[in-house]
Amino acid sequence: ELAQGGTLFFDEIGDMPLELQPKLLRVLQEKNLFRVGGLKKIDIDVRVICASNRDLDKLVKNGEFRQDLFYRMNVGRIYLPPLRERKEEIKPLAQMYLDQYARQKKLRFKSISSEALSILEGHSWPGNIRELKNTIERVVLLHDEDEIKPGHLDFLLPGKRQSSIAIPAVAGQALSILFPPDGVKLDDV
């Protein structure tokens, strides 16, 4: 209802529970809806765009996605290959995110070394652009140098734990983190 006259985007439509799919199909076919608990029919005029990283054709064949809903939504299809198949886009995207995060955090980062770029281009990127964006943000949050170096991307290499962050410390000394006296905004963290 809030998208009236505009566009409604369903991300990961392939994950929609099977029991909800008939309700969406009815709305798309009838071009109206009822509010939850409501009795008044509300006509809608919206463009619907759906995205999925799952193979909807396969889901339909396996009975995990309604065929009639699939055909109703499949008016125009755009296939966007995963990032691992578009290696030439990794460098400009990574640089764009690096510039953005360095500017936001007021840090020195300006470039990506050729060795670090090789690591980025060699990664399979199962999380696609979201994973690349989060990777660059992670590097910027943990370091402040002029250039992303291979050591900043160790967590992408095979055998490294994705969730661990190595913080160098001197044996026998406690790790201290100093915050400014006026505190730190949660958004900045």
C-alpha positions as CSV (number, residue, x, y, z in Angstrom):
1,E,0.0,0.0,0.0
2,L,2.9,2.4,0.8
3,A,4.3,1.7,-2.7
4,Q,1.2,3.0,-4.4
5,G,2.1,4.5,-7.7
6,G,5.7,3.4,-7.4
7,T,7.9,0.3,-7.2
8,L,7.9,-2.6,-4.7
9,F,11.1,-4.6,-4.5
10,F,11.1,-8.2,-3.1
11,D,14.7,-9.2,-2.4
12,E,15.3,-13.0,-2.2
13,I,11.9,-13.9,-3.4
14,G,13.0,-17.5,-3.7
15,D,13.1,-17.6,0.1
16,M,9.4,-16.7,0.5
17,P,7.6,-19.4,2.4
18,L,5.4,-21.6,0.1
19,E,2.3,-20.8,2.3
20,L,2.7,-17.0,1.6
21,Q,3.1,-17.3,-2.1
22,P,-0.6,-17.7,-3.0
23,K,-1.3,-14.4,-1.1
24,L,1.3,-12.6,-3.2
25,L,0.0,-14.2,-6.4
26,R,-3.6,-13.0,-5.6
27,V,-2.4,-9.5,-5.0
28,L,-0.4,-9.5,-8.3
29,Q,-3.4,-10.9,-10.3
30,E,-6.2,-9.0,-8.7
31,K,-4.3,-5.7,-8.2
32,N,-5.8,-5.2,-4.8
33,L,-5.3,-6.2,-1.2
34,F,-6.9,-6.2,2.2
35,R,-5.1,-4.9,5.3
36,V,-4.5,-7.5,7.9
37,G,-7.8,-7.9,9.7
38,G,-9.4,-5.4,7.3
39,L,-12.6,-5.8,5.3
40,K,-12.1,-3.0,2.8
41,K,-10.5,-3.9,-0.6
42,I,-7.6,-1.5,-1.5
43,D,-6.8,-1.2,-5.1
44,I,-3.1,-1.0,-5.8
45,D,-1.0,0.3,-8.7
46,V,2.6,-0.8,-8.2
47,R,5.5,-2.1,-10.3
48,V,6.9,-5.2,-8.7
49,I,10.6,-6.1,-9.0
50,C,11.9,-9.4,-7.5
51,A,15.5,-10.6,-7.0
52,S,16.8,-13.9,-6.0
53,N,20.2,-15.6,-5.8
54,R,18.5,-19.0,-6.1
55,D,17.5,-20.7,-9.3
56,L,13.7,-20.2,-9.4
57,D,13.3,-22.6,-12.3
58,K,14.8,-25.3,-10.2
59,L,12.7,-24.3,-7.2
60,V,9.6,-24.6,-9.3
61,K,10.6,-28.1,-10.5
62,N,11.3,-29.2,-6.9
63,G,7.9,-27.9,-5.8
64,E,9.5,-25.2,-3.5
65,F,8.1,-22.3,-5.5
66,R,4.7,-21.9,-7.1
67,Q,4.8,-22.2,-10.8
68,D,1.9,-19.8,-11.3
69,L,3.6,-17.1,-9.2
70,F,6.8,-17.7,-11.1
71,Y,5.1,-17.1,-14.4
72,R,3.2,-14.1,-13.1
73,M,6.5,-12.5,-11.9
74,N,8.7,-13.6,-14.9
75,V,7.6,-10.9,-17.3
76,G,11.0,-9.5,-17.8
77,R,14.2,-11.2,-16.6
78,I,17.6,-9.8,-16.1
79,Y,20.4,-12.2,-15.3
80,L,23.3,-10.6,-13.3
81,P,26.2,-12.9,-13.1
82,P,27.9,-13.3,-9.7
83,L,30.9,-11.1,-8.9
84,R,33.3,-14.0,-9.3
85,E,32.3,-14.1,-13.0
86,R,32.9,-10.3,-13.3
87,K,36.5,-10.0,-12.0
88,E,37.0,-6.8,-14.0
89,E,34.5,-5.1,-11.8
90,I,36.2,-6.0,-8.5
91,K,38.9,-3.3,-8.7
92,P,36.6,-0.3,-9.4
93,L,34.0,-1.4,-6.9
94,A,36.6,-2.0,-4.2
95,Q,38.2,1.4,-4.9
96,M,34.8,3.1,-4.8
97,Y,34.0,1.5,-1.4
98,L,37.5,2.3,-0.1
99,D,37.1,6.0,-1.1
100,Q,33.7,6.1,0.5
101,Y,34.7,4.5,3.9
102,A,38.0,6.3,4.1
103,R,36.2,9.6,3.6
104,Q,33.4,8.7,6.1
105,K,35.9,7.6,8.8
106,K,38.4,10.4,7.9
107,L,41.2,7.9,7.4
108,R,44.2,7.9,5.0
109,F,43.4,5.0,2.7
110,K,43.8,6.0,-1.0
111,S,44.6,2.9,-3.0
112,I,44.8,-0.9,-3.1
113,S,48.2,-2.6,-3.7
114,S,48.5,-4.9,-6.7
115,E,49.1,-7.8,-4.4
116,A,46.0,-7.1,-2.4
117,L,44.1,-6.7,-5.6
118,S,45.2,-10.2,-6.6
119,I,43.8,-11.5,-3.4
120,L,40.5,-9.7,-4.0
121,E,40.3,-10.9,-7.6
122,G,41.1,-14.5,-6.5
123,H,38.4,-14.7,-3.9
124,S,35.2,-16.5,-5.0
125,W,32.9,-13.9,-3.4
126,P,30.0,-16.2,-2.3
127,G,28.3,-13.1,-0.8
128,N,28.8,-11.1,-4.1
129,I,29.0,-7.3,-3.9
130,R,27.7,-7.2,-0.3
131,E,30.7,-9.3,0.8
132,L,33.2,-7.1,-1.1
133,K,31.7,-4.0,0.4
134,N,31.9,-5.5,3.9
135,T,35.4,-6.7,3.3
136,I,36.6,-3.2,2.4
137,E,34.7,-1.7,5.4
138,R,36.3,-4.2,7.7
139,V,39.8,-3.3,6.4
140,V,39.1,0.4,6.9
141,L,37.7,-0.1,10.4
142,L,40.7,-2.1,11.5
143,H,43.5,-0.2,9.8
144,D,44.6,3.3,8.9
145,E,47.2,3.3,6.2
146,D,47.6,4.8,2.7
147,E,47.0,1.5,0.9
148,I,45.3,-1.8,1.4
149,K,48.0,-4.4,1.6
150,P,47.8,-8.3,1.5
151,G,48.1,-8.5,5.3
152,H,44.9,-6.6,5.6
153,L,43.1,-9.4,3.7
154,D,44.4,-12.4,5.5
155,F,40.9,-13.4,6.5
156,L,40.0,-14.0,2.9
157,L,42.7,-16.6,2.4
158,P,42.0,-20.4,2.7
159,G,42.5,-21.7,6.2
160,K,41.9,-18.4,8.0
161,R,38.9,-18.1,10.3
162,Q,36.4,-15.6,8.9
163,S,35.3,-14.4,12.3
164,S,38.7,-13.9,13.9
165,I,40.5,-10.6,14.1
166,A,44.1,-10.7,15.1
167,I,45.1,-7.9,17.3
168,P,48.8,-7.7,18.0
169,A,49.7,-7.5,21.7
170,V,52.9,-7.6,23.7
171,A,53.1,-10.7,25.9
172,G,52.2,-10.0,29.5
173,Q,50.6,-6.6,28.8
174,A,46.9,-5.9,28.8
175,L,45.3,-4.6,25.6
176,S,44.1,-1.0,26.0
177,I,41.7,0.7,23.7
178,L,41.5,4.5,24.2
179,F,38.3,6.4,23.3
180,P,38.1,10.1,23.0
181,P,36.8,11.9,26.2
182,D,33.5,12.9,24.4
183,G,32.9,9.3,23.4
184,V,32.3,7.6,20.0
185,K,29.0,7.6,18.1
186,L,27.7,4.0,17.5
187,D,27.3,4.8,13.8
188,D,31.0,5.6,13.6
189,V,31.9,2.3,15.2
